Amino acid sequence: QVQLVESGGGLVQTGGSLRLSCAASGSVFSINTMGWYRQVPGKQRELVAIIRRGGSTDYADAVKGRFTISRDNAKNTMYLQMTSLKPEDTAVYYCHMDFGGWGKFGQGTQVTVSS
């Protein structure tokens, strides 16, 4: 059984920074693509950024140049460094990991950006 534990959310002012972490524990053998998603009430969950096993990344247009996704394969951990935060970045952020044929979301962490 695999668990994903997220941390790092919170309240920050416009222009501030936060760093999210997501660690996988349990029977983890290999992790392919890792990603961060976010969701606000009444809207669909949207992709924020992904990082493939080899390190290549993709970002949603709304966060390009402000967010950086990274991973530490030795620790089965993924990060999302968020800078120049805007009120529209307010959402619950979910990490997702692909374990080869199946995937899992974390429990979510709230990020609130005040104006």
Disulfide bonds with the S-S distance in Angstrom:
Cys22-Cys95 2.07
